[in-house]
Amino acid sequence: MTTTATQAARPNSHAAFTLAKAVIPGGVNSPARAFGGVGGEPIFFASAQGQRLTDIDGHTYLDYIGSWGPMILGHRHPRVVAAIERALATGTSYGAPTEAESRLAEIIIDAVPSIEKVRLVSSGTEAAMSAVRLARGFTGREVIVKFAGNYHGHVDSLLVAAGSSAATLGVPDSPGITKGTAQDTVVLEYNEPHELEELFATRGGQIAAVLLEPVVGNMGLVVPTREFLETARRLTAQHGALLVFDEVMTGFRLALGGAQELLGVTPDITTLGKIVGGGLPLAAYGGRADVMNHVLPAGKVFQAGTLAGNPLAVAAGTATLEELRDQSPYAQLERHGARLEAGFRAAAAAAGVPVWIARVGSMMTMFFQRGPETVPVTGWKTASQSDTARYGRFFWAMIDRGVYLPCSQYEALFFSSAHTDADIEATITAARDALAAF
């Protein structure tokens, strides 16, 4: 994986990681940051601006993580920074309603096709947990259907065959989750509509919700088939279950209205995170008004949060969504994405390295293949066959060339509207050089 020379070039990161391990489990506050999928030690950062990150040793990188998705406008966008500063001047938390919360809710409702009412929370995990409870409370049923490799936060009942860092670290199921907690979660293979057909034929009256990422980002990027999404929509409607889209990653990223706008399939409930908070801790879940009206205090399904609708996070989220609405960077993001995809594909072909590249808009994954043949990645069965060791070598080779990619084969890369044509070309050149060295 990484070389001694690579580690020696970052002595301050090494010292920081040594200290962090003494006071924080594993030295990180989220396993996605642990570099478990690429080896070596995590890099510690000091600052960010636009499309670039600077580490504590003074190295600067083109950023293709964007804080795992939120920074679609780039780091420290002037409109977002100004909004945070205005909010900071009046207070950081009230534990009481503000008008700003309603303004953000209106923007979300206007943008996302499925949402008629929305509740703000503090994290994507909290949004998923609340959506599942609401689905059960609304339907009076218990069974939740999820898909292998789809990650919906560290909710006990959903941390089964999960993606993201659970897949990266080889821990699809976590100690501390009881059999009773997980027994009402049914796990199917993504993009296999016949499995949904068979399950609903036998247990349709027990299913509260089908929960899925409409475009998967947590086992690497996996694109859904039209048949799969339409089958999920048809069967849930037919059997009185709810269709829940986890758009924590894809919301406002693939289009202003998220993957559901792009794909033309409307769920009953949607969970949002990352971009909706503009880089600060904020998430949301929303959907049909008759469903959302079951949430306390309008209904009886309990959900609460002391810092929900935090004024700084609401300010950052509102400014971000307004900028996306007013300036619409999606055509530019698609153009840059298409160029980056073509460049990576050509670089891999020239080097004789077999890869499967999947992309939607400004999200992309290059899956390194174990054998000589390229196998399409359509779900966890095929994603899990990726050559993670080869990806690790590619990751460090790109780091040495000033490009910061996801530290796992099983995470999607993200880029921002701050990336330029020159940045994309520089990244392609770095990939060509890195792959040629294989």
C-alpha positions as CSV (number, residue, x, y, z in Angstrom):
1,M,0.0,0.0,0.0
2,T,1.6,3.3,1.1
3,T,5.4,3.6,1.2
4,T,7.7,4.7,3.9
5,A,8.6,7.7,1.9
6,T,4.9,8.7,1.6
7,Q,4.5,8.5,5.4
8,A,7.8,10.3,6.0
9,A,6.5,13.2,3.9
10,R,3.8,13.9,6.5
11,P,5.5,13.8,10.0
12,N,2.9,16.2,11.5
13,S,0.0,13.9,10.4
14,H,1.9,11.0,11.9
15,A,2.3,12.8,15.2
16,A,-1.3,14.0,15.2
17,F,-2.5,10.4,14.6
18,T,-0.3,9.0,17.4
19,L,-1.9,11.5,19.8
20,A,-5.4,10.9,18.5
21,K,-5.1,7.1,19.0
22,A,-4.4,7.8,22.7
23,V,-7.6,9.7,23.2
24,I,-10.0,8.6,20.5
25,P,-10.9,5.0,19.6
26,G,-8.9,4.2,16.5
27,G,-7.7,7.8,16.3
28,V,-10.8,8.9,14.3
29,N,-14.3,10.0,15.0
30,S,-15.8,8.1,12.1
31,P,-14.4,4.8,10.6
32,A,-14.7,6.2,7.1
33,R,-11.7,8.4,8.0
34,A,-9.5,5.5,9.2
35,F,-7.8,4.6,5.9
36,G,-8.7,1.0,6.7
37,G,-9.4,0.3,3.0
38,V,-6.1,1.7,1.7
39,G,-3.5,1.1,4.5
40,G,-1.2,3.6,6.1
41,E,-2.3,6.4,8.3
42,P,-5.0,9.1,7.8
43,I,-3.9,12.6,6.7
44,F,-4.8,15.4,9.0
45,F,-6.0,18.6,7.5
46,A,-5.6,22.3,8.5
47,S,-7.7,24.2,6.0
48,A,-9.7,24.1,2.8
49,Q,-10.7,26.6,0.1
50,G,-12.7,26.1,-3.0
51,Q,-11.7,22.7,-4.6
52,R,-8.5,22.3,-2.5
53,L,-7.5,20.9,0.9
54,T,-4.3,21.7,2.8
55,D,-2.9,19.2,5.3
56,I,-1.0,20.0,8.5
57,D,2.3,19.3,6.7
58,G,1.6,22.0,4.1
59,H,0.7,19.7,1.2
60,T,-2.3,20.8,-1.0
61,Y,-4.6,18.4,-2.8
62,L,-7.4,18.6,-5.3
63,D,-10.4,17.4,-3.2
64,Y,-12.6,14.7,-4.6
65,I,-14.3,13.9,-1.3
66,G,-15.9,17.2,-0.5
67,S,-16.5,16.2,3.2
68,W,-18.1,13.0,1.8
69,G,-20.6,15.0,-0.3
70,P,-21.8,18.2,1.3
71,M,-19.3,20.7,-0.4
72,I,-21.0,20.8,-3.8
73,L,-20.1,24.5,-4.0
74,G,-16.6,23.9,-2.8
75,H,-15.1,24.8,0.6
76,R,-15.9,28.2,2.2
77,H,-18.2,29.4,-0.6
78,P,-18.7,33.2,0.0
79,R,-22.5,33.0,0.1
80,V,-22.4,30.2,2.7
81,V,-19.7,31.8,4.9
82,A,-21.6,35.1,4.9
83,A,-24.9,33.4,5.9
84,I,-23.1,31.6,8.8
85,E,-21.5,34.8,10.0
86,R,-24.9,36.6,10.0
87,A,-26.5,33.8,12.0
88,L,-23.5,33.6,14.4
89,A,-24.0,37.3,15.2
90,T,-27.4,36.7,16.7
91,G,-27.0,33.3,18.5
92,T,-25.9,29.7,18.1
93,S,-28.8,27.8,19.5
94,Y,-32.2,28.6,21.0
95,G,-34.0,25.3,21.6
96,A,-37.0,27.1,20.2
97,P,-38.5,27.7,16.8
98,T,-37.1,30.2,14.3
99,E,-38.4,31.6,11.1
100,A,-35.3,30.5,9.3
101,E,-36.3,26.8,9.8
102,S,-39.5,27.4,7.9
103,R,-37.7,29.1,5.1
104,L,-35.4,26.2,4.7
105,A,-38.3,23.8,4.8
106,E,-40.1,25.8,2.0
107,I,-37.0,25.5,-0.2
108,I,-36.7,21.8,0.4
109,I,-40.4,21.3,-0.4
110,D,-40.2,23.3,-3.6
111,A,-37.2,21.4,-4.8
112,V,-37.8,17.7,-3.9
113,P,-40.8,16.1,-5.7
114,S,-41.9,13.7,-2.9
115,I,-41.8,16.2,0.0
116,E,-44.9,18.0,1.1
117,K,-43.8,18.4,4.7
118,V,-40.4,18.0,6.3
119,R,-38.8,17.7,9.7
120,L,-35.2,18.9,10.3
121,V,-32.8,16.7,12.3
122,S,-29.1,16.7,12.9
123,S,-27.6,13.7,11.0
124,G,-28.4,11.3,8.2
125,T,-28.5,8.4,10.7
126,E,-31.2,10.3,12.7
127,A,-33.1,10.9,9.5
128,A,-33.1,7.2,8.5
129,M,-34.0,6.1,12.0
130,S,-36.9,8.5,12.1
131,A,-38.1,7.6,8.7
132,V,-38.2,3.9,9.6
133,R,-40.1,4.6,12.8
134,L,-42.6,6.7,10.9
135,A,-43.1,4.1,8.3
136,R,-43.9,1.5,11.0
137,G,-46.1,3.9,12.9
138,F,-48.0,4.9,9.7
139,T,-48.6,1.4,8.4
140,G,-48.9,-0.5,11.7
141,R,-46.4,-3.1,10.3
142,E,-42.9,-4.1,11.4
143,V,-40.9,-5.4,8.5
144,I,-38.3,-3.2,6.8
145,V,-36.7,-4.2,3.5
146,K,-33.2,-3.0,2.7
147,F,-30.5,-4.0,0.2
148,A,-27.0,-5.4,0.7
149,G,-24.4,-2.6,0.4
150,N,-26.9,0.2,1.0
151,Y,-25.9,2.2,4.1
152,H,-28.5,4.1,6.1
153,G,-26.4,5.3,9.0
154,H,-25.6,3.4,12.2
155,V,-29.2,2.6,13.1
156,D,-29.3,-0.8,14.9
157,S,-32.0,-2.3,12.7
158,L,-30.3,-1.1,9.5
159,L,-26.7,-1.9,10.2
160,V,-27.2,-5.3,8.5
161,A,-25.3,-6.0,5.3
162,A,-24.4,-2.3,5.3
163,G,-22.2,-0.4,2.9
164,S,-19.9,2.6,3.6
165,S,-17.2,2.1,6.3
166,A,-18.9,-1.2,7.4
167,A,-18.1,-2.6,4.0
168,T,-14.7,-1.1,3.9
169,L,-13.6,-2.6,7.2
170,G,-15.3,-5.9,6.6
171,V,-17.8,-5.5,9.4
172,P,-21.2,-5.7,7.7
173,D,-22.9,-6.6,11.0
174,S,-21.9,-4.8,14.3
175,P,-21.5,-6.3,17.8
176,G,-24.1,-4.8,20.1
177,I,-27.0,-5.4,17.7
178,T,-29.4,-7.9,19.1
179,K,-31.1,-10.6,17.1
180,G,-34.4,-9.1,18.2
181,T,-33.4,-5.7,16.8
182,A,-32.5,-7.0,13.4
183,Q,-35.1,-9.7,13.0
184,D,-37.6,-7.4,11.3
185,T,-35.0,-6.3,8.7
186,V,-35.0,-8.3,5.4
187,V,-32.0,-7.9,3.2
188,L,-32.2,-8.4,-0.5
189,E,-29.8,-7.9,-3.4
190,Y,-29.8,-4.5,-5.1
191,N,-31.0,-4.4,-8.7
192,E,-32.8,-7.8,-8.4
193,P,-36.5,-7.0,-8.9
194,H,-37.5,-10.7,-8.8
195,E,-36.3,-10.9,-5.2
196,L,-38.8,-8.1,-4.3
197,E,-41.5,-9.8,-6.3
198,E,-41.0,-13.0,-4.4
199,L,-40.9,-11.3,-1.0
200,F,-44.0,-9.3,-1.5
201,A,-45.8,-12.4,-2.8
202,T,-45.3,-14.1,0.6
203,R,-45.0,-11.3,3.1
204,G,-46.5,-8.2,1.5
205,G,-49.0,-7.6,4.3
206,Q,-46.2,-7.5,6.9
207,I,-43.9,-5.0,5.1
208,A,-43.9,-1.4,6.4
209,A,-41.3,0.0,4.0
210,V,-38.8,-0.6,1.3
211,L,-35.7,1.5,2.0
212,L,-33.1,2.1,-0.6
213,E,-30.5,4.4,-2.1
214,P,-31.9,5.4,-5.5
215,V,-28.4,5.7,-6.7
216,V,-26.0,3.9,-4.4
217,G,-22.9,5.7,-3.1
218,N,-22.0,3.4,-0.2
219,M,-20.6,0.4,-1.9
220,G,-19.1,2.6,-4.5
221,L,-21.4,4.1,-7.0
222,V,-24.0,1.7,-8.3
223,V,-26.6,2.8,-10.8
224,P,-30.2,1.3,-10.5
225,T,-32.0,-0.3,-13.3
226,R,-35.3,1.2,-14.3
227,E,-37.0,-2.1,-13.7
228,F,-35.7,-2.3,-10.2
229,L,-37.0,1.1,-9.2
230,E,-40.3,0.8,-10.9
231,T,-40.8,-2.6,-9.3
232,A,-40.2,-1.2,-5.8
233,R,-42.6,1.7,-6.5
234,R,-45.3,-0.6,-7.9
235,L,-45.1,-3.3,-5.2
236,T,-45.1,-0.9,-2.2
237,A,-48.1,1.0,-3.6
238,Q,-49.9,-2.3,-4.3
239,H,-49.4,-3.7,-0.9
240,G,-49.8,-0.6,1.3
241,A,-46.2,-0.3,2.2
242,L,-44.1,2.9,1.9
243,L,-41.2,3.5,-0.5
244,V,-38.4,5.3,1.3
245,F,-35.5,6.9,-0.7
246,D,-32.3,7.5,1.2
247,E,-31.0,10.7,-0.6
248,V,-28.5,11.7,2.1
249,M,-25.9,11.5,-0.6
250,T,-27.8,12.2,-3.8
251,G,-30.2,14.9,-2.6
252,F,-29.4,18.2,-4.3
253,R,-26.3,16.5,-5.7
254,L,-27.5,14.8,-8.9
255,A,-30.2,17.4,-9.5
256,L,-31.8,20.1,-7.4
257,G,-34.6,17.6,-6.7
258,G,-32.2,14.8,-6.2
259,A,-32.1,11.3,-7.8
260,Q,-35.9,11.1,-7.7
261,E,-36.1,14.2,-10.0
262,L,-33.4,12.8,-12.3
263,L,-34.9,9.2,-12.4
264,G,-38.6,10.2,-12.4
265,V,-39.6,7.9,-9.5
266,T,-41.3,9.5,-6.5
267,P,-41.1,7.8,-3.1
268,D,-43.4,8.3,-0.1
269,I,-40.6,9.4,2.3
270,T,-37.2,10.9,1.5
271,T,-34.2,11.2,3.9
272,L,-31.7,14.1,3.2
273,G,-28.3,15.0,4.6
274,K,-24.9,16.4,3.7
275,I,-25.7,19.1,1.1
276,V,-28.9,20.1,2.9
277,G,-26.8,21.4,5.8
278,G,-24.2,23.1,3.6
279,G,-21.3,21.4,5.5
280,L,-22.7,21.8,9.0
281,P,-24.5,19.1,10.9
282,L,-28.1,19.1,9.6
283,A,-30.3,16.5,7.9
284,A,-34.0,16.0,7.2
285,Y,-36.8,13.6,6.4
286,G,-40.0,14.4,4.6
287,G,-42.7,13.1,2.4
288,R,-46.4,13.0,1.8
289,A,-48.3,15.3,4.2
290,D,-50.7,12.5,5.3
291,V,-47.6,10.4,6.3
292,M,-45.7,13.3,7.9
293,N,-48.7,14.3,10.0
294,H,-48.2,11.2,12.0
295,V,-45.0,12.7,13.6
296,L,-45.4,14.2,17.1
297,P,-46.9,16.7,18.0
298,A,-49.1,16.5,14.9
299,G,-49.5,12.7,15.4
300,K,-48.2,10.1,17.8
301,V,-44.9,8.9,16.3
302,F,-42.2,10.3,18.6
303,Q,-39.1,12.1,17.3
304,A,-37.2,14.9,18.9
305,G,-33.8,16.7,18.9
306,T,-32.4,19.4,21.1
307,L,-30.2,20.8,18.3
308,A,-32.6,20.0,15.4
309,G,-32.9,23.1,13.2
310,N,-29.7,24.7,14.7
311,P,-29.6,28.2,13.4
312,L,-26.0,28.1,12.1
313,A,-26.6,24.8,10.2
314,V,-29.9,26.2,8.8
315,A,-28.2,29.3,7.6
316,A,-25.5,27.3,5.8
317,G,-28.0,24.9,4.3
318,T,-30.3,27.7,3.1
319,A,-27.5,29.6,1.5
320,T,-26.3,26.4,-0.3
321,L,-29.7,25.5,-1.6
322,E,-30.4,29.0,-2.7
323,E,-27.1,29.1,-4.6
324,L,-27.9,25.8,-6.3
325,R,-31.4,27.0,-7.2
326,D,-30.2,30.4,-8.4
327,Q,-27.0,29.4,-10.3
328,S,-27.8,25.8,-11.2
329,P,-24.3,24.2,-11.6
330,Y,-25.6,20.9,-12.7
331,A,-24.8,21.2,-16.4
332,Q,-21.2,22.1,-15.6
333,L,-21.0,19.3,-13.1
334,E,-22.2,16.8,-15.7
335,R,-19.7,18.1,-18.3
336,H,-16.9,17.8,-15.9
337,G,-18.1,14.4,-14.8
338,A,-18.3,13.1,-18.3
339,R,-14.7,14.3,-19.0
340,L,-13.3,12.8,-15.8
341,E,-15.0,9.5,-16.5
342,A,-13.7,9.4,-20.1
343,G,-10.2,10.3,-18.9
344,F,-10.1,7.7,-16.2
345,R,-11.4,5.1,-18.6
346,A,-8.8,5.9,-21.2
347,A,-6.0,5.9,-18.6
348,A,-7.0,2.5,-17.3
349,A,-7.2,1.1,-20.8
350,A,-3.8,2.5,-21.8
351,A,-2.3,0.9,-18.7
352,G,-4.1,-2.4,-19.3
353,V,-5.8,-2.2,-15.9
354,P,-9.3,-3.7,-15.9
355,V,-11.9,-1.4,-14.3
356,W,-15.6,-0.8,-14.2
357,I,-16.5,2.9,-14.0
358,A,-19.9,4.0,-12.8
359,R,-21.0,7.6,-12.7
360,V,-24.0,9.8,-12.3
361,G,-23.4,13.5,-12.4
362,S,-20.7,14.6,-10.0
363,M,-20.5,11.1,-8.3
364,M,-18.3,8.4,-9.6
365,T,-16.4,5.2,-8.7
366,M,-13.7,3.3,-10.5
367,F,-14.0,-0.4,-9.4
368,F,-10.7,-2.2,-9.9
369,Q,-11.3,-5.8,-11.2
370,R,-9.6,-8.9,-9.9
371,G,-9.5,-10.8,-13.2
372,P,-8.7,-9.8,-16.7
373,E,-12.3,-9.3,-17.7
374,T,-14.4,-6.3,-16.8
375,V,-17.5,-7.3,-14.8
376,P,-20.3,-4.8,-14.5
377,V,-21.0,-3.8,-10.9
378,T,-24.7,-3.9,-10.3
379,G,-24.9,-4.7,-6.5
380,W,-23.0,-5.9,-3.5
381,K,-22.2,-9.4,-5.0
382,T,-20.2,-7.8,-7.8
383,A,-18.9,-4.8,-5.9
384,S,-17.5,-7.0,-3.2
385,Q,-15.3,-8.8,-5.8
386,S,-13.3,-5.6,-6.4
387,D,-9.5,-5.6,-6.1
388,T,-9.2,-3.4,-3.0
389,A,-5.4,-3.9,-2.8
390,R,-5.0,-2.4,-6.3
391,Y,-7.3,0.5,-5.4
392,G,-5.2,1.2,-2.3
393,R,-2.1,1.5,-4.5
394,F,-3.9,3.8,-6.8
395,F,-5.1,5.9,-3.9
396,W,-1.6,6.5,-2.6
397,A,-0.2,7.1,-6.1
398,M,-2.8,9.8,-6.5
399,I,-2.1,11.3,-3.1
400,D,1.6,11.6,-4.2
401,R,0.4,13.5,-7.3
402,G,-1.8,15.9,-5.2
403,V,-5.2,14.3,-5.7
404,Y,-7.3,13.3,-2.7
405,L,-9.7,10.5,-3.6
406,P,-11.9,8.5,-1.2
407,C,-9.8,6.3,1.1
408,S,-11.9,3.2,0.2
409,Q,-12.8,1.3,-3.0
410,Y,-16.4,1.3,-1.5
411,E,-17.0,5.0,-1.4
412,A,-18.0,7.3,-4.3
413,L,-15.9,10.3,-5.2
414,F,-17.5,13.8,-5.3
415,F,-16.4,17.0,-7.0
416,S,-17.7,20.5,-6.8
417,S,-18.7,23.5,-8.9
418,A,-15.4,25.0,-7.8
419,H,-13.4,22.5,-9.9
420,T,-12.2,23.9,-13.2
421,D,-11.5,22.4,-16.6
422,A,-7.8,22.6,-15.7
423,D,-8.4,20.7,-12.4
424,I,-10.2,17.9,-14.3
425,E,-7.4,17.7,-16.8
426,A,-4.7,17.7,-14.1
427,T,-6.6,14.9,-12.3
428,I,-6.8,12.8,-15.5
429,T,-3.0,13.3,-16.1
430,A,-2.3,12.2,-12.5
431,A,-4.5,9.1,-13.0
432,R,-2.7,8.3,-16.3
433,D,0.7,8.5,-14.6
434,A,-0.4,6.6,-11.5
435,L,-1.9,3.7,-13.5
436,A,1.0,3.6,-15.9
437,A,3.2,2.9,-12.9
438,F,1.2,-0.3,-12.2
